[in-house]
Amino acid sequence: TVRTLAGLLFVALALVVGRGSFWVVGTVQRRDRSTASEIARLEALASWIENVRDVLMAGEQPIGAINATVGSCQPVIRPYVRRLAAGLGRQEPEVVFRRFADDIDDPVADLVAAGLSIAIRRGARTVPVLTSLAEQTRQQVDRRRLVEAERAPTRREVQALTLIMSVLIVGLLVFGRSEYLD
C-alpha cells in the first residue's frame, strides 16, 4: 500500500507539474497575442488620425470630422471611436477624450486624445498637430515591432527550456524507480 500511495503521489505531482507547464506556455502565448493586438490597435489609431486630419483639411469641423470617420475606421478601434463620437454631442469634450484614452489604454492614446482636444478648441487649424500625432503613432508602432522582434528568440528559448524541464520532471516522477527516489 505504501508503494501504491507513493505511485499515486508521483502521478499527482506529475499532473500538477504538467498543468503548470501548460499554464506558463499559455500565459506566454496570451502575452504574444496581446502585444500583436496592441500593435494592430495603434496602427488603426494612426490611420484614423490621418482620416480625421484629411476630413478636417476638406473643411469639416472637428466634431463633424470625428463623426464622419466612424464608419471608415478599422474594426479594431471602431467601438472606441463610435463611443467617442456619441459622447461628443452630449458631454464635455475633455471628459469624452479622457474616456477615449482610457478605453484604448495606451500612452499614445493619451497623446491622441490631447491632440483631438486641441483640434476641438482650435478648429481646422490643427492639421499639423494631427499629422504629427499620426507620425508619432506610426513611429511607436515601428519601435514596438522592433522590440518584439528582438524579444522573440529569447522567448522561444525560455519556452523550449520550460518544456524540456517540465518533461524531465514529469518523466522522473512517473517513470522513476522507487529505489532511486528513496
C-alpha positions in Angstrom: 0.0 0.0 0.0 2.9 2.3 0.6 4.1 1.8 -3.0 0.6 2.4 -4.3 0.4 5.6 -2.3 3.8 6.7 -3.5 2.8 5.9 -7.1 -0.4 8.0 -6.8 1.6 10.8 -5.2 4.0 10.8 -8.1 1.2 10.7 -10.7 -0.5 13.7 -8.9 2.8 15.6 -8.8 3.3 14.9 -12.5 -0.2 16.2 -13.3 0.5 19.3 -11.3 3.8 20.0 -13.0 2.2 19.3 -16.4 -0.7 21.6 -15.7 1.7 24.3 -14.5 3.8 23.9 -17.7 0.7 24.4 -19.8 -0.3 27.4 -17.8 3.1 29.0 -18.3 3.1 28.3 -22.0 -0.5 29.6 -22.3 0.4 32.8 -20.4 3.3 33.5 -22.8 1.2 32.9 -25.8 -1.5 35.2 -24.5 1.1 37.9 -24.0 2.3 37.4 -27.6 -1.3 37.8 -28.8 -2.0 40.9 -26.7 1.2 42.6 -28.0 0.1 41.9 -31.5 -3.4 43.3 -30.8 -1.8 46.4 -29.2 0.3 47.0 -32.3 -2.8 46.5 -34.6 -4.8 48.9 -32.4 -2.1 51.6 -32.7 -1.8 51.1 -36.4 -5.6 51.6 -36.7 -5.4 54.6 -34.5 -2.7 56.2 -36.7 -4.9 55.5 -39.8 -7.9 57.0 -38.1 -6.0 60.2 -37.1 -4.9 60.6 -40.7 -8.6 60.2 -41.8 -9.7 62.8 -39.3 -6.9 65.1 -40.5 -7.9 64.7 -44.1 -11.6 65.4 -43.3 -10.5 68.5 -41.4 -8.5 69.6 -44.4 -11.6 69.2 -46.6 -13.3 71.9 -44.4 -15.2 69.9 -41.9 -15.3 71.0 -38.2 -13.5 68.6 -35.7 -16.6 67.1 -34.2 -18.1 66.5 -37.7 -14.7 65.0 -38.8 -14.8 62.6 -36.0 -18.4 61.6 -36.7 -17.6 61.3 -40.4 -14.7 58.8 -39.8 -16.6 56.4 -37.5 -17.7 54.2 -40.4 -14.3 54.2 -42.2 -12.1 53.4 -39.3 -10.7 49.9 -38.8 -12.8 47.5 -36.8 -10.2 47.2 -34.1 -10.9 50.7 -32.9 -14.4 51.3 -34.2 -16.2 50.8 -30.9 -13.9 53.3 -29.2 -14.4 55.9 -32.0 -18.2 55.3 -32.0 -18.3 55.9 -28.3 -16.2 59.0 -28.7 -18.4 60.4 -31.4 -21.6 59.6 -29.4 -20.2 61.3 -26.3 -19.0 64.5 -28.1 -22.6 65.6 -28.6 -23.7 65.1 -25.0 -20.7 65.7 -22.7 -17.7 68.0 -22.3 -15.1 67.2 -24.9 -12.3 66.9 -22.3 -14.2 64.2 -20.4 -15.0 62.3 -23.6 -11.4 62.4 -24.8 -10.1 61.2 -21.4 -12.6 58.3 -21.6 -11.4 57.5 -25.1 -7.8 57.4 -24.0 -8.7 55.2 -21.0 -10.6 52.8 -23.3 -7.7 52.4 -25.6 -5.4 52.1 -22.6 -2.1 53.1 -24.2 0.2 56.1 -23.7 -0.1 57.0 -27.4 -3.9 57.2 -27.0 -3.3 59.9 -24.3 -1.4 62.0 -26.8 -4.1 61.4 -29.4 -6.8 62.5 -27.0 -4.9 65.6 -26.2 -4.4 66.4 -29.9 -8.0 65.9 -30.6 -8.9 68.1 -27.7 -6.7 70.8 -29.2 -8.5 70.3 -32.5 -11.9 70.8 -30.9 -10.7 74.1 -29.4 -8.8 75.4 -32.4 -10.9 74.0 -35.3 -9.4 73.1 -38.6 -6.1 74.8 -37.9 -4.8 71.7 -36.2 -3.9 69.7 -39.3 -0.1 69.9 -38.4 -0.9 68.6 -34.9 -2.8 65.7 -36.2 -0.1 65.0 -38.8 2.5 64.9 -36.1 0.3 62.6 -33.9 -0.1 60.2 -36.8 3.6 60.2 -37.5 4.5 59.6 -33.8 1.9 56.8 -33.6 3.5 55.1 -36.6 7.0 55.5 -35.1 5.7 54.0 -31.9 4.3 51.0 -33.8 7.7 50.6 -35.5 9.5 50.7 -32.2 7.2 48.2 -30.6 7.6 45.8 -33.6 11.4 46.1 -33.3 11.3 45.3 -29.6 9.0 42.3 -30.1 11.3 41.0 -32.9 14.3 41.3 -30.5 12.4 39.5 -27.7 11.2 36.6 -29.9 14.4 34.5 -29.9 14.8 34.8 -26.1 11.1 34.0 -25.6 11.4 30.9 -27.8 14.4 29.7 -25.8 12.7 30.2 -22.5 9.6 28.3 -23.8 11.8 25.4 -25.0 13.7 25.3 -21.7 10.4 25.3 -19.7 9.1 22.5 -21.8 12.2 20.4 -21.5 12.5 20.8 -17.8 8.8 20.0 -17.3 9.1 16.8 -19.4 12.2 15.8 -17.4 10.4 16.4 -14.1 7.3 14.6 -15.2 9.3 11.7 -16.6 11.3 11.5 -13.3 8.2 11.4 -11.2 6.2 9.0 -13.4 8.9 6.6 -14.6 11.4 6.9 -11.7 12.1 3.8 -9.7 11.2 4.0 -6.1 14.7 2.7 -5.0 16.2 5.7 -6.9 13.8 8.2 -5.4 14.3 6.8 -1.9 
